[in-house]
Amino acid sequence: MIIRKLQIIEDESVFLFGARQTGKTTLLMQQFPDAIYYDLLDTDLLNRLRQRPSILREMLDKRPEGTLIIIDEIQQVPELLNEIHLLMNRYGFRFILCGSSARKLRRQGVNTLGGRAVPQYLYPFVSSEIPDFDIDIAVNNGMMPRFYLSKNPQNMLKAYVSVYLKEEIQAESLVRNLKNFSRFLEVAAITDGEMVNYQNIAQDCGVSANTIKEYFQILEDTLLGFYIPAYTKTIKRKIVQSPKFYLFDVGVTNYLLGRKDLKRGSVEYGHAFEHFIVQELVAYISYSDNSNRISYWRTYTQIEVDVILGDAKVAIEIKSADEIMNKHLKGLKAFREEYPETRLMVVSLDKLTRTSDGIEIMYVYDFLRMLWKGEII
């Protein structure tokens, strides 16, 4: 049994969000085997609660104060939040409300429980959760629980994207034209990890830039992607300020791009390797309740550092090379000119972890081990 890094906050009600199939239900069953559990994927239960949300009060009648109730797929019946609010206030019940989309819960008029439920997020597997973790498997298959150890994840990934389009997008009427959105998903994958240019993507998809902005918002709200902002503080150089966008798991990106059997040394492997490291950093910052945000730095003269942690506390260049040379350090050295106190490092496939000219060159396995021990930031 794999033990997940995320520990649900004790003695509080929680909104637990995560993309489909990240393992939310399994996690909750492991951590709270004695909780009352309602799954809104049960059609009969879903329909009855939609028709009369107050039936939840009757279902929980005579339960003792402090009872823990888990409701899965809460976004299916956002009106239920009024009843939950009442039950929390009147009876002292504790709820864990689980979902794969925050979109419905953000709309105007939906009860968000007045801040009485703490939001937490479950990501795909992270390296420290997997015994004998293999970077090549992660880069190829991604870190979704069902896909990481699959010998043939392509069919699973195809089904995953199809279910997402059918159940998250079409069923909830999030877009008017599913064909346009499907095309957008492919283009979003092509630009994964690149600066977002809404106008260029709009031209590729044959829709307006405003529509593309809305599509990206849908990906973010349904937890299928996230933005990485630019680090905009500057002393000398003029800095690019456009954000980057990543899909939530490198395996999904690989599928949408038709990438498979990625080999070390290829450009495609390098892109996937960078995505994976960013994915790990995003999860670490969330799970450790770390206040240091993640960003990237790029000048108008094309000098770039892949990751900046916090207010220039750590700068990280991500290279899939098996031998780090001076040419790989250019961005970090330029960043050091403006921020001489920053901790500088390169994460790579170079097995010789060492320090060169004040820059830490870290073998990927050493970096991941230190990251999850809290030794990077």
C-alpha positions in Angstrom: 0.0 0.0 0.0 1.4 3.4 -1.0 1.2 6.0 1.7 0.4 9.5 0.4 2.2 12.6 1.5 -1.0 14.6 2.0 -2.4 14.4 5.5 -5.9 15.7 5.8 -6.1 18.4 8.5 -7.5 16.9 11.8 -10.5 18.4 13.6 -11.4 20.7 10.7 -13.9 20.5 7.9 -12.1 20.3 4.5 -12.6 20.8 0.8 -10.4 18.2 -0.8 -9.8 18.9 -4.4 -7.9 16.9 -7.0 -8.1 16.0 -10.7 -9.9 12.8 -11.5 -8.1 9.5 -10.6 -5.5 11.2 -8.4 -6.6 8.8 -5.6 -8.8 11.1 -3.4 -11.2 8.3 -2.5 -8.5 5.8 -1.7 -6.7 8.4 0.5 -9.9 9.1 2.4 -10.7 5.5 2.9 -7.2 4.9 4.3 -7.1 7.8 6.6 -10.8 7.7 7.8 -12.1 4.2 7.5 -14.9 4.8 10.1 -16.3 8.0 8.5 -19.8 8.1 7.0 -19.3 8.1 3.3 -21.6 9.3 0.5 -20.6 9.1 -3.1 -22.5 11.4 -5.5 -21.5 9.2 -8.4 -24.3 6.9 -7.1 -27.1 8.0 -9.5 -29.9 7.3 -7.1 -28.4 9.2 -4.2 -27.4 12.1 -6.6 -30.9 12.5 -8.0 -32.6 12.4 -4.5 -30.2 15.0 -3.1 -30.6 17.2 -6.1 -34.4 17.1 -5.8 -34.4 17.7 -2.0 -31.0 18.6 -0.4 -32.6 18.7 3.0 -32.8 14.9 3.0 -29.2 15.0 4.1 -30.4 16.3 7.5 -32.7 13.3 7.9 -29.9 10.9 6.9 -27.7 12.2 9.7 -30.4 12.5 12.3 -29.3 11.4 15.8 -25.6 11.2 14.8 -23.4 12.4 17.7 -21.7 15.8 17.7 -18.3 15.6 15.9 -19.3 12.9 13.5 -17.2 12.9 10.3 -19.0 12.8 7.0 -17.3 12.4 3.6 -19.2 13.5 0.5 -17.5 12.7 -2.7 -18.1 14.6 -6.0 -19.6 17.5 -4.0 -19.5 19.7 -7.2 -22.4 17.6 -8.5 -24.8 19.2 -6.0 -23.5 22.6 -4.9 -26.9 23.4 -3.4 -26.1 20.8 -0.7 -23.6 23.2 0.8 -26.4 25.1 2.5 -27.5 21.9 4.4 -23.8 21.2 5.2 -23.4 24.7 6.6 -26.4 24.2 8.8 -25.3 20.8 10.0 -21.8 22.1 10.9 -23.3 25.0 12.9 -26.2 23.3 14.6 -24.7 19.8 15.3 -21.0 20.3 15.2 -20.5 17.7 12.4 -17.2 17.7 10.5 -17.2 17.3 6.7 -14.7 16.4 4.1 -16.1 17.5 0.8 -14.3 15.9 -2.1 -14.3 17.0 -5.8 -12.5 17.2 -9.1 -13.7 20.7 -10.0 -14.0 24.0 -8.1 -15.9 25.7 -10.9 -19.4 25.2 -9.7 -18.4 26.0 -6.1 -17.0 29.4 -7.2 -20.1 30.6 -9.0 -22.1 33.4 -7.6 -24.7 32.4 -5.0 -23.0 29.1 -3.9 -22.5 28.7 -0.2 -18.7 28.4 0.5 -19.3 27.7 4.2 -18.0 31.0 5.3 -14.4 29.9 5.5 -15.3 27.0 7.8 -13.8 24.4 5.5 -10.1 24.4 4.7 -9.1 23.8 1.0 -6.5 21.0 0.4 -5.3 19.6 -2.9 -4.3 16.0 -3.8 -1.8 15.8 -6.7 -0.7 12.7 -8.7 1.9 10.5 -7.1 5.1 12.2 -6.1 8.5 10.5 -6.1 8.8 10.1 -2.4 5.6 8.1 -2.3 6.9 5.4 -4.7 9.3 2.7 -3.5 12.1 2.3 -6.1 11.0 5.4 -7.9 12.2 5.4 -11.6 12.6 8.8 -13.3 12.3 7.3 -16.8 8.9 5.7 -16.0 7.7 9.0 -14.5 8.8 11.0 -17.5 7.1 8.6 -19.9 4.0 7.5 -18.1 3.4 10.4 -15.7 2.5 10.1 -12.1 -1.2 9.3 -12.0 -1.6 6.2 -9.7 -3.1 3.9 -12.4 -0.6 5.0 -15.1 2.8 5.1 -13.4 3.4 1.4 -13.3 1.4 0.5 -16.4 3.2 -1.2 -19.2 0.8 0.4 -21.7 -0.6 3.6 -20.3 -1.7 4.9 -23.7 -5.1 3.3 -23.6 -5.7 4.4 -20.1 -4.7 8.0 -20.9 -7.0 8.0 -23.9 -9.9 6.9 -21.8 -8.9 9.5 -19.1 -9.0 12.4 -21.6 -12.3 11.0 -23.1 -14.0 10.8 -19.7 -12.8 14.3 -18.9 -14.2 15.7 -22.1 -17.5 13.8 -21.6 -18.1 14.2 -17.9 -16.4 17.4 -17.0 -16.9 19.5 -20.1 -19.8 18.1 -22.1 -22.1 17.0 -19.2 -21.6 20.3 -17.4 -22.0 22.4 -20.5 -18.8 24.2 -19.8 -18.2 25.0 -23.5 -20.5 25.5 -26.5 -18.4 23.6 -29.0 -16.7 20.4 -27.7 -14.7 20.0 -31.0 -13.1 23.4 -30.5 -12.2 22.6 -26.9 -10.7 19.3 -27.9 -8.5 21.1 -30.5 -7.6 23.6 -27.8 -6.4 20.8 -25.5 -4.0 19.6 -28.2 -2.6 23.1 -28.7 -2.4 23.7 -24.9 -0.3 20.5 -24.8 2.0 21.8 -27.5 2.6 25.0 -25.6 2.9 23.2 -22.2 5.6 24.8 -20.2 5.8 27.8 -22.6 4.7 31.4 -22.1 1.0 31.8 -22.7 0.1 33.8 -25.8 -3.7 33.8 -26.0 -3.8 35.5 -29.5 -1.5 32.9 -31.1 -3.3 30.0 -29.6 -6.6 31.5 -30.6 -5.4 31.7 -34.3 -4.4 28.0 -34.1 -7.8 27.0 -32.7 -9.9 29.3 -34.9 -11.6 31.0 -31.9 -11.3 34.4 -30.2 -8.6 35.2 -27.6 -11.3 35.7 -25.0 -12.5 32.2 -25.7 -9.0 30.8 -25.2 -8.7 32.6 -21.8 -12.0 31.0 -20.8 -10.7 27.6 -21.9 -7.6 28.0 -19.8 -9.8 29.0 -16.9 -11.8 25.8 -17.4 -8.5 23.7 -17.2 -7.5 25.5 -14.1 -11.0 25.2 -12.4 -11.2 21.5 -13.3 -7.7 21.0 -11.9 -6.3 19.8 -15.2 -3.6 22.6 -15.3 -1.9 25.4 -13.5 -0.1 28.7 -14.2 3.4 29.5 -13.2 3.8 33.3 -13.1 6.9 35.2 -14.1 9.2 36.5 -11.4 8.9 40.2 -12.1 11.2 41.8 -9.6 14.1 43.2 -11.5 17.2 45.4 -10.9 19.0 45.7 -14.2 17.2 43.7 -17.0 13.9 44.0 -18.6 11.8 41.0 -17.7 9.1 39.0 -19.5 5.9 39.0 -17.5 3.7 36.5 -19.2 2.8 33.3 -17.2 3.5 29.8 -18.3 0.9 27.1 -18.2 1.4 23.4 -17.4 -1.1 20.5 -17.6 -1.3 18.8 -14.2 0.5 15.6 -15.2 3.3 15.0 -17.7 1.6 11.7 -18.8 -1.5 13.6 -20.0 0.7 16.0 -21.9 2.6 13.1 -23.5 -0.6 11.5 -24.6 -2.1 14.7 -26.1 1.2 15.3 -28.0 1.5 11.6 -29.1 4.8 11.3 -27.2 5.8 7.9 -26.1 8.9 5.8 -25.5 10.8 8.9 -24.7 14.6 8.3 -24.7 17.2 10.2 -22.8 19.0 12.7 -24.9 16.0 13.6 -27.0 14.4 17.1 -27.1 11.0 15.5 -26.1 12.5 13.8 -23.1 14.0 17.1 -22.0 10.6 18.8 -22.2 8.9 16.0 -20.2 11.8 16.0 -17.6 11.3 19.7 -17.0 7.6 19.3 -16.7 8.0 16.5 -14.1 10.3 18.5 -11.9 8.0 21.5 -11.9 5.1 19.1 -11.1 7.0 17.8 -8.1 7.8 21.3 -6.9 4.2 22.4 -7.1 3.1 19.3 -5.1 5.8 19.8 -2.5 4.9 23.5 -1.9 1.3 22.6 -1.5 1.8 19.5 0.8 4.4 21.2 3.0 2.2 24.3 3.5 5.1 26.3 2.2 4.5 30.0 1.7 7.2 30.3 -1.0 5.6 30.6 -4.4 7.0 29.1 -7.6 7.8 31.3 -10.6 10.2 31.5 -13.5 12.5 34.2 -14.8 13.2 35.3 -18.3 14.7 38.4 -19.8 13.8 40.0 -23.2 17.3 38.9 -24.3 16.1 35.2 -23.9 18.1 34.5 -20.7 16.0 32.2 -18.6 15.9 30.3 -15.3 13.3 27.6 -15.2 12.2 27.9 -11.5 12.5 30.6 -8.9 11.3 29.6 -5.4 10.1 32.3 -3.0 11.5 35.8 -3.2 14.7 34.7 -5.1 15.6 32.2 -2.3 16.3 29.4 -4.7 16.9 29.4 -8.5 16.7 26.1 -10.3 17.7 25.2 -13.9 16.3 21.9 -15.1 18.4 20.0 -17.7 18.0 16.4 -18.8 21.7 16.3 -19.8 23.8 13.5 -18.4 26.8 15.8 -18.1 26.4 19.4 -17.0 28.8 21.8 -18.6 29.4 25.5 -18.4 26.9 26.3 -21.1 24.1 25.0 -18.9 24.9 27.6 -16.2 24.4 30.7 -18.3 20.9 31.6 -16.9 21.8 31.0 -13.3 25.0 33.1 -13.6 22.9 36.0 -15.1 20.4 35.7 -12.3 23.2 35.8 -9.7 24.3 39.2 -11.0 21.0 40.6 -9.8 20.5 38.4 -6.8 23.9 37.4 -5.4 22.4 35.8 -2.2 20.2 33.3 -4.1 20.9 29.6 -3.8 21.6 28.3 -7.3 21.2 24.8 -8.6 20.9 22.6 -11.6 18.7 19.4 -11.5 19.9 16.9 -14.1 20.7 13.4 -15.1 24.4 14.0 -14.3 25.2 11.5 -11.6 28.0 13.5 -10.1 26.4 15.8 -7.5 28.8 18.6 -6.8 29.3 22.4 -6.6 30.8 24.3 -9.5 31.4 28.1 -9.2 29.0 28.4 -6.4 26.2 26.5 -8.3 25.0 23.1 -7.0 24.8 20.5 -9.7 22.4 17.9 -8.4 21.6 14.4 -9.7 17.8 14.2 -10.0 17.5 11.4 -7.4 19.6 13.4 -4.9 17.5 16.5 -5.6 14.2 14.7 -5.1 15.3 13.1 -1.9 16.5 16.5 -0.5 13.3 18.2 -1.7 11.0 15.9 0.2 13.2 16.0 3.3 12.8 19.8 3.3 16.4 20.5 2.4 15.8 22.6 -0.7 13.5 25.2 0.7 
